[in-house]
């Protein structure tokens, strides 16, 4: 009786193990963009075992292929998954709300995301824990704590308390948004340094550039333009090419990362112009906004539709600000500054789709196509200290990649035409990605 029972247990255990056995997938005949160099490898095979890349070789290489599944990728292009380094889960109050965000991100090829602030009522740590669980459908997730403004940090003691809170909670970053008194700012940086928490966010606009270069990451390129402008009177500096090169040299020497975040600023030009505003409202991706979001940002009461932004001096100032960010982006690229792709999804800047807009804007500003893709993959992985497991298509790294219909090296817009996403050991083909978008549209229709 005992032997029989033991045998049954062994058989049951073996059966369960067979069900849990990882799937080995061979992606064949694929054009490979490893992101290790600006080069396209034709007719390759990539083999994954569960969530790891175990082999990369030319199709012509002889040998027996052992795989549970073979996916023919003829004519398609494989590259690492994208990272959006400036994401906000605005309005997310429940797990279901976050799950819709995750689907929007993954359906756009984003396999890693950095949340730039925990809103009131949210628990960013619990969100990160859920998202980073291998069994859950979500990108890999990093998060800052609550966004810090001047009302939050009035004294050095406030800065000390804030850092202790971030350390206790376990946030990945401290996010600053406004200018602070010098001693408060210095205290925040010192305490954060000792606690091992990077401080990221907006520049200290009322102080010389050097003070802001003490941050780990500056988000929004216009923050740097602001440092050289008279913001009280909204007199924007006209950044010359030579001035941009001088600034870029200083930024490069500092070792700081920059997330240009160009498209959110440029949207002001779209909002204020009647024709461009109507085109913006009618874009297909707007259906993935909640009903409330769409109404808030398409009404004539919207901030940038007001008379103020139609005045000639304000129009000229905004245009100078936009041009300045583009000039600096090109100069930073030429100087070798490490840049990330952050879209800051807000308003009609729709989550997920926004990363493609941002990459196109960085490319248009003067960065090479490869450099932009590198910013969204390997440079982002290095910034997040994931370079050992992500950022390139390499043996031993995560099987964390996207399949495209056309070559993104020839046209950055081709990142929009996704055919599949590999994430956490699961392959999502084009049909699955399309279903994710349907789920989002249905889930947000009445909100």
PyMOL commands that set and color helices and strands:
alter all, ss='L'
color gray80, all
select helices_A, chain A and resi 2-20+95-106+124-131+156-169+182-195+209-212+222-227+241-254+262-272+274-281+284-288+291-298+303-305+307-310+312-335+353-365+369-375+378-383+412-416+430-444
alter helices_A, ss='H'
color red, helices_A
select strands_A, chain A and resi 24-33+41-49+52-58+69-72+77-80+82-87+110-115+140-143+173-176+198-201+217-219+257-259+339-340+401-404+418-423+426-429
alter strands_A, ss='S'
color yellow, strands_A
deselect
rebuild
show_as cartoon
